[in-house]
Amino acid sequence: MAHRKLAIDGFDEEHQQIAQQMQYMSTKSDSEIMLMVDQKASAVRAAITRGNSMEALERALAEPPYGRGQEAAQSANALLVAEVLMATRTQDVNGVVGGLSEDDRDVLLKYIYHGLAHPAEFNCGVLLSWHERVVEAGGLGSIVRVMADRKIL
């Protein structure tokens, strides 16, 4: 629920400059990024069917599409990450989170927050369970790093 009716980030010059820089950071076109996400999806689903949640999650978190103008790729990748989270057995979650690098845990938290912001599309119960485990493994520093990061998913 938004309490503001005016998006004040649009008036911040620094925010606008960073958004422009992020948009041009990728040297790939939108179609190339979508193709990359689709290829990643097939590899992730193959890892899920083999029962290898760790590999599936690492692949899903690799090279996330950042920046404005990548909404379709970001949504597809977020759904892919959520698919891995829902396919992982509850008793395996701690092992999977513990095996992730700090950067991967931070990217995972970004996807968790993205999912919580869109409750109609994602299972919030699963996301909250994963959030608890990620914060246990990474500490409160993970939350601070994600909230302070300007790279948007």
The 8 nearest C-alpha neighbors of each residue, nearest first, counted from 0:
[[1, 2, 3, 116, 4, 117, 118, 115],
 [2, 0, 3, 4, 5, 6, 116, 7],
 [1, 3, 0, 4, 5, 6, 7, 8],
 [4, 2, 5, 1, 6, 7, 0, 8],
 [3, 5, 2, 6, 1, 7, 0, 8],
 [4, 6, 3, 7, 8, 9, 2, 1],
 [7, 5, 8, 9, 4, 3, 10, 11],
 [6, 8, 9, 10, 5, 11, 3, 4],
 [9, 7, 11, 10, 6, 14, 15, 12],
 [8, 10, 7, 11, 6, 15, 14, 12],
 [9, 11, 8, 7, 12, 15, 6, 14],
 [10, 12, 14, 8, 13, 9, 15, 7],
 [13, 11, 15, 14, 10, 16, 9, 8],
 [12, 14, 16, 15, 11, 17, 18, 10],
 [15, 13, 17, 11, 12, 16, 18, 8],
 [14, 16, 18, 12, 13, 17, 19, 11],
 [17, 15, 13, 19, 18, 14, 12, 20],
 [16, 18, 20, 14, 19, 15, 21, 13],
 [19, 17, 15, 21, 16, 20, 14, 22],
 [18, 20, 22, 16, 17, 21, 15, 23],
 [21, 19, 17, 23, 22, 18, 24, 16],
 [22, 20, 24, 18, 66, 19, 23, 17],
 [21, 23, 19, 66, 20, 24, 67, 18],
 [22, 24, 20, 21, 25, 19, 26, 66],
 [25, 23, 21, 22, 20, 26, 66, 19],
 [26, 24, 27, 23, 22, 21, 28, 65],
 [25, 27, 24, 28, 23, 22, 31, 32],
 [28, 26, 25, 31, 32, 29, 30, 24],
 [27, 29, 31, 30, 32, 26, 25, 33],
 [30, 28, 32, 31, 33, 27, 69, 72],
 [29, 31, 33, 32, 28, 34, 27, 35],
 [32, 30, 34, 28, 29, 33, 27, 35],
 [31, 33, 35, 29, 34, 30, 36, 28],
 [34, 32, 36, 30, 72, 35, 31, 37],
 [35, 33, 37, 31, 32, 36, 30, 38],
 [34, 36, 32, 38, 33, 37, 39, 31],
 [37, 35, 39, 33, 34, 38, 40, 32],
 [38, 36, 40, 34, 39, 35, 33, 41],
 [39, 37, 35, 40, 41, 36, 34, 42],
 [38, 40, 36, 42, 37, 41, 43, 35],
 [41, 39, 37, 43, 38, 42, 44, 36],
 [40, 42, 44, 38, 43, 39, 45, 37],
 [43, 41, 45, 39, 40, 44, 46, 38],
 [44, 42, 55, 40, 46, 45, 41, 39],
 [43, 45, 47, 41, 46, 42, 40, 48],
 [44, 46, 42, 48, 43, 47, 41, 49],
 [47, 45, 49, 43, 55, 51, 44, 48],
 [48, 46, 44, 50, 49, 45, 51, 52],
 [47, 49, 45, 50, 46, 44, 51, 43],
 [48, 50, 46, 47, 51, 45, 52, 44],
 [51, 49, 47, 48, 52, 46, 87, 86],
 [50, 52, 46, 53, 49, 47, 54, 55],
 [53, 51, 55, 54, 87, 47, 50, 56],
 [54, 52, 56, 95, 55, 51, 57, 98],
 [53, 55, 57, 56, 52, 51, 58, 46],
 [56, 54, 43, 52, 46, 58, 53, 57],
 [57, 55, 59, 53, 58, 54, 52, 60],
 [56, 58, 54, 60, 59, 55, 61, 53],
 [59, 57, 61, 55, 56, 60, 54, 43],
 [58, 60, 56, 57, 61, 80, 55, 43],
 [59, 61, 57, 58, 56, 63, 62, 103],
 [62, 60, 58, 59, 63, 57, 103, 56],
 [61, 63, 64, 60, 59, 58, 65, 36],
 [62, 64, 61, 65, 60, 76, 73, 152],
 [65, 63, 73, 62, 72, 69, 152, 66],
 [66, 64, 152, 151, 63, 150, 69, 67],
 [67, 65, 21, 22, 151, 69, 150, 68],
 [66, 68, 69, 22, 70, 18, 65, 21],
 [67, 69, 70, 66, 22, 29, 71, 65],
 [70, 68, 72, 67, 71, 73, 66, 64],
 [69, 71, 73, 72, 68, 74, 67, 152],
 [72, 70, 74, 73, 69, 75, 33, 68],
 [71, 73, 75, 33, 74, 69, 70, 76],
 [72, 74, 70, 76, 71, 75, 64, 152],
 [75, 73, 77, 71, 76, 72, 70, 78],
 [74, 76, 72, 78, 77, 73, 71, 79],
 [75, 77, 79, 73, 78, 74, 72, 80],
 [78, 76, 74, 80, 79, 75, 73, 110],
 [79, 77, 81, 75, 76, 80, 82, 74],
 [78, 80, 76, 82, 77, 81, 75, 83],
 [79, 81, 77, 83, 82, 78, 59, 76],
 [82, 80, 84, 78, 83, 79, 85, 77],
 [81, 83, 79, 85, 80, 84, 78, 86],
 [84, 82, 86, 80, 81, 85, 56, 87],
 [85, 83, 81, 87, 82, 86, 80, 125],
 [84, 86, 82, 83, 87, 81, 125, 88],
 [87, 85, 83, 84, 82, 88, 47, 52],
 [88, 86, 84, 85, 52, 83, 89, 91],
 [87, 89, 91, 90, 86, 92, 85, 52],
 [90, 88, 91, 92, 87, 93, 128, 85],
 [89, 91, 88, 92, 93, 94, 87, 95],
 [92, 90, 88, 94, 89, 93, 95, 87],
 [91, 93, 95, 94, 89, 90, 96, 88],
 [94, 92, 96, 95, 91, 97, 132, 90],
 [95, 93, 97, 91, 92, 96, 98, 90],
 [94, 96, 92, 98, 53, 97, 93, 91],
 [97, 95, 93, 99, 98, 94, 92, 133],
 [98, 96, 94, 95, 99, 93, 136, 100],
 [97, 99, 95, 96, 94, 100, 53, 93],
 [100, 98, 96, 97, 103, 104, 101, 95],
 [99, 101, 103, 102, 104, 98, 97, 96],
 [100, 102, 104, 103, 105, 99, 137, 141],
 [103, 101, 105, 104, 100, 106, 99, 107],
 [102, 104, 106, 100, 105, 101, 99, 107],
 [105, 103, 107, 101, 102, 106, 99, 108],
 [104, 106, 108, 102, 107, 103, 141, 145],
 [107, 105, 109, 103, 108, 104, 102, 110],
 [108, 106, 104, 110, 105, 109, 103, 111],
 [107, 109, 111, 105, 110, 106, 112, 104],
 [110, 108, 106, 112, 107, 111, 113, 145],
 [109, 111, 113, 107, 108, 112, 77, 114],
 [110, 112, 108, 114, 113, 109, 126, 107],
 [113, 111, 115, 109, 114, 110, 116, 108],
 [114, 112, 110, 116, 111, 115, 109, 117],
 [113, 115, 111, 117, 116, 112, 121, 110],
 [114, 116, 112, 117, 118, 113, 123, 111],
 [115, 117, 113, 114, 118, 112, 111, 119],
 [116, 118, 114, 115, 119, 120, 121, 113],
 [119, 117, 121, 120, 115, 116, 123, 114],
 [118, 120, 117, 121, 122, 114, 123, 116],
 [121, 119, 118, 117, 122, 114, 78, 123],
 [122, 120, 118, 114, 123, 119, 117, 81],
 [121, 123, 124, 125, 126, 118, 120, 114],
 [122, 124, 126, 125, 121, 115, 127, 118],
 [125, 123, 127, 126, 122, 128, 129, 121],
 [124, 126, 128, 123, 127, 122, 129, 85],
 [127, 125, 123, 129, 128, 124, 111, 130],
 [128, 126, 130, 124, 129, 125, 123, 131],
 [127, 129, 125, 131, 126, 130, 124, 132],
 [128, 130, 132, 126, 131, 127, 133, 125],
 [131, 129, 127, 133, 128, 132, 126, 134],
 [130, 132, 128, 134, 129, 133, 135, 127],
 [131, 133, 135, 129, 130, 134, 136, 93],
 [134, 132, 136, 130, 135, 131, 137, 129],
 [133, 135, 138, 137, 131, 136, 132, 130],
 [136, 134, 132, 133, 138, 137, 131, 139],
 [137, 135, 133, 134, 138, 132, 97, 96],
 [138, 136, 134, 141, 135, 133, 139, 140],
 [139, 137, 134, 140, 135, 136, 141, 142],
 [138, 140, 141, 142, 134, 143, 137, 135],
 [139, 141, 143, 138, 142, 144, 137, 134],
 [142, 140, 144, 139, 143, 137, 105, 138],
 [141, 143, 145, 139, 140, 144, 146, 134],
 [142, 144, 140, 146, 141, 145, 147, 139],
 [145, 143, 141, 147, 142, 146, 148, 140],
 [146, 144, 142, 148, 143, 147, 105, 141],
 [145, 147, 143, 144, 148, 142, 149, 109],
 [148, 146, 144, 145, 143, 149, 142, 150],
 [149, 147, 145, 150, 146, 144, 151, 143],
 [148, 150, 151, 147, 17, 146, 18, 145],
 [151, 149, 148, 65, 66, 152, 21, 18],
 [150, 152, 65, 66, 149, 67, 148, 109],
 [151, 65, 73, 150, 64, 66, 109, 113]]
